[in-house]
Amino acid sequence: MNRAKKITVVGLTGLLLSTCGADGNSEVNIKNNAGTIERNDPRIDALIPADANIQKLAEGFTFTEGPVWDARNERLYFSDVRGNTIYSWSEEAGAKPFIQPVYAEESDHPSVGSNGLTLDEEGRLILMEHGYRRVSRLETNGDRTTLVDRYRDMRLNSPNDVASHSNGWLYFTDPSYGLAELENDPLRELDYNGIYRLSPDGEIQLLERNQTRPNGLAFSPDEETLYVANSDAENKVWYAYTVIHGIIGNPRIFFDANDQTETGAADGMKVDESGNIFATGPGGVWIFDPDGSHLGTIKPDEVPANVAWGDDGSTLYMTARTGLYRIQLSTRGEIP
């Protein structure tokens, strides 16, 4: 069992609550009609309004990821993995650096920042950190506490994305994207890319080790199914697992996208209150019904890597390469 241990990495001086955004300009300049919507099935009209508008909210980043909405403060947090920064975005202030740098050591590898983010029940930010190869929590004083960085005394690869269960456990994926040579990196200690769960008291359990590149993950509304993206360019699929007493089993391919030629792989995802899956993939955000029918795709001007519900739960925020986007929907999802 790994117990949480406190390590101060970035203190209050690392919380940059300045007014400058990624390009040094805090001015909020929202661009409308920043993308298109592909409608494959009439049922999508109940999810996306006919006059839906994809908006570009901010730009100038390196590779955006891991958005999460902070309802207490009415703002979005998101990672710039390769920019080594976490940003906050609000309607009033636009994008501002929130933690910079995330990884404070010297590195020649570009992807050392945080990736997936979520909030705990107290509103504290939970980070999937590539550079420090850990799951951490941002405390109210600006320090970060390591929640887990090892499994059976071996360092994790680079925690990537996270989903919270109602019982308080965190489910996260651990591919090798934070390592310079991926699976062949000499610093790699585990010989697989795993899916884990982490208890509130720090116990880590390995749930799955047979996916090649596990990435984004999300629970169905009844928490009886866990969807996990496989972002391997050689095997672009979404898996579904049956969840029984918190353990996952019965893996099956939910949707196979290996015939797709547009840029992007299966990546981050969220599920709405009716069980429809909004999953970033080749070309955009793919929308599936619970049976795996592809209803349509939201295509912002840049290919998104992750999504989050925000505002009242009906706004879908999309982190896409160098920009941040959103779209107002007719459905909604749960906010942490």
N, C-alpha and C positions, 0 to 999 in steps of 0.2 A: 504493500500500500504506500502511495506517495502522499505525504501530508503537505499542505500549503506552507510555503516558507516565504518570508518577506524579504525582498531585495529592492533597495532603492536604486533605480536606474535613471529615471528622469524626475527630478524634483519640481518644485514650483517654478524654478527658472526655465523649465522645459515646456511649460504651458504658455504658449504664445497667443495671447488673446489680443493680437494686434488687429488693425483694420485692413491689412493688405491681403489680397487673395493670391492665387497661384501666379498671376502675372503682375503682382504688385499693385493691383487696382481693385479697390473694394466696391466700386460702383456696381450696382445690380443692373444688369443689362440682359433681359430675357428675350430670347429669339423664338418666335412662333413658327409653326409648320416646319419643325426641324426633323423631318422624317416622314415615313409613310406607314400605312397599315395594310397588311395582306389579310384578306378575309376568305378563308377556305370553306367555312361552314356557316350556315345561317344562324346557328346558335351563338356565334360570337357577337352578334348584334345585341344580345342581352348583357354582354360583359363590357363592350366598348361602344360608346355612343357614336352615332353616325357622324357627328361633327367633331369627333375627338381631335385634339391638337397636341402633338408632341412638342414640348418646349425644351430648348437648351438653356440651362440656368447659369452655367459657368464653364470656363474653358482654360486652357493653358497648363494642364497637368501632364503627367508622364504616362501613368497607367492607373486608372481609378478602379476601385474595388470596394467590397464589403460595406455597403451603406446600411445604416440603422437610424430610425427616427427616434428622437428624444422628445416624448410628448410633454414631459415636465417643463422643458425649456423651449419647446416649439422650434426645434432645429434638427438638422440632419448631420450625422457624422459619417465620414467616408474616408477610406484609405487611398493614398497615392503610393502604391507598393514600391514603384521604382523611384519615386520622388522622396521616399523615406519620411513621409509626413501624414498625419491625420488632420483632416480639415473639418470644420463645421460650416454649415450653410444655413442661412435663414432668409426669409423674404425681405427683411429689413436690412441686413448687413451683407448679404451675399456670402461668398466663400472666404474663410479666414483660416490661417494655420492654427491648429489646436494643440498638437504635439509635434514638435520639430527639433531634433530628429527623433524618430522612433527608435532607431538603432544607432547607438552612439560610438560604435567601434569603427576602425578602419576596415574597408572591404572593397574589393574590386568587382564584387558581384552586384548587379543593379537591383535585384529584388530582395532587399533586406528589410523593408518596412513591414508594417502590419498588413494583413489581408482582411479576412472576415471580422466583423464586429457585431456585438450584441450588447444588451443591457441586462443587468441582474434585477431582482425584485426591488432593490434599493435605488435603482437608477444609475448604478456604477457601470462604467464602460468595461466590457470584456474584449480582449484583443487576441487574435490569432497572429503570433509574431513569427516572421520568417527568420530574421537575423539572429534573434536570441533563441529560436527553435522552442517556443513555449506558448502556453496559454497563460495570459496574465490579466490582472484586474487593476484599473486605475482607481486609486483611493481619493478621498475628498481633499487630501492635502497635496495631491500631485504625484505622490509616490506610486510605484507599480509593485504589486504583489504577484509573485510567480505562483500560479495555481497548480501547474504541472509542467514539467519539461523532460520527464523520463518515463519509460516503461520498462520495468524489470532492470533498472539500473543502466539502461541504454538510452541515449539522447533521442528525442523525437526527431523526425526529419525536418518538417517545417509546417506546423499547424496552419490550415488553409481556410476552412469555413466551419460554421458552427450553427447548431439549431438547439433550442431549449425545449425540454420536455416539461410538462406541467408538474412533475414530481421533483423538479429542481435540478435534475441531471443535465449536463451539457453534452451533446453529441457533436463530435468534430472529426474532420478528415485530416490526414497527415501525409500528403504526397511530398515529393522531393523538390518542388519548385524553388524553394529558398536556398538550395544547394547549387553551387556553380556548375557542377557536372552531373546534376540530377542523380539518377540511380548509381552512377559510376563515381560519385564524389568520394574522395578518400576520407572525408569527415563523417560520412554516413555510417551509423552504427546498427540500424535496423535493416534487415534485408527484404523488407516489404513496405508497401504504402498502406497504412491501416485506417480503419474506422474505429473510433473509440467512444466511450462515454466516461464522464467525470462526475463523481458525486459531489454534493455540497461540502462534504468533509474531506475531499481530496483523494478519494479512491479512484483509480483509473482502471478501466476494463477494456481489453481488446475485443471488439465485436466481429470484425471482418478483416481478413488480410489478403483476399484473393482478387480484389479489384486492382487493375493496373495503375490507374490515376484517379482515385476518388477525390471529388472536389465539392461542389455545392450539395446541400442536403436540406430537406424539409419534411415535416410530418404532415400527414393527412389530418383533417380537423378532429377525427376521433382518435388520433395517435395510434391507430392500428397498422399503419403503413408508413415506412420511411423511404422516401425517394432520395437517391444519391446519383449525382452526375458522374460520369467517367469521362474525364477530359483528355484522354489519350487520343492523339491524332490518328492512331491506328485502330482505335476502337471507340468511336464517338457514339455512346449510348447512355440512356438513363436507366438505372436499375430501380426496382421496387423490392422492398424487404417486408416481410410480415413481422410485426412487433408483438411479442408476447412477454409480459412481465419485464419489459424494458430491454429484452434481448432481441436481436434481429436474426431472422432466418428466412428460408424459402426464397433465396435470391432469384429474380427473373428479370429479363429485359422488358422494361416498360415501353421504351421507344428506341428504335435503331436509326441513327442519322448518318450512317457510314456512306450513304449514297449522295450526301449533300456536298456541294462544291463551294458554297459561299464561305467567307472567312469566319472563323470561330469554331469552338468546340462546346460540348456540354459543360456548363459552368454553374454559376449561382442560380438559385431559384427560391420562389415563395409559393404558398398555396393560399387560395382565397377561402372564404367561409363556406363555399359550396363544394370545395374539394378540387376545383380547377387548378392546374399547375401552370405557373408563369416561370418559364425556365429559359435562361440565356443559352443560346446555341448558335449554330451557323447562321449568320445574317441578322440576328435579332433576338427578341424575346418570344419564344415559342409558347403557345397556349394550348394545353391539352385538357380534355375532360378526364375524369377519374378512370375511364376505360381505355385511355391512351389514344383517343382520336385527336388529330391535329386540327384545331379549330381556326388557327390563324397565327400571324406573327406581327409583333410590333417592331418596326425597323427605324430606330433613330438614325441620324446621319453618320454615327459611328457605331461599330458593333459592340454591344454591351457585354460586360462580364458578370454583372450581378444586379440584383434588384432589391427593393425594400418597400413595404407599405408605409405611408406617412400621412400627415395631417389628420383627417378623421378616419383614416384606414382605407380610403378609396382612391388615394393618389399613389401611383406606382413610380417610385424614383429609380432611375437607371444610371449606373456608373458605366461609362462607355469610353474606353481608351483615354483621350485627352479631355473629355468633357463630362458634365453632369446633366442629366435630362429627367423629365417627368411627363406623365400623362394622367389625366383625370379619367377614371373608369366608372362603370355603373355597378361594379361589384366592390368588395372590400376584403381586407385581410386583417389578421391580428397583429398588433404592434407590441413588441416586448415591454 
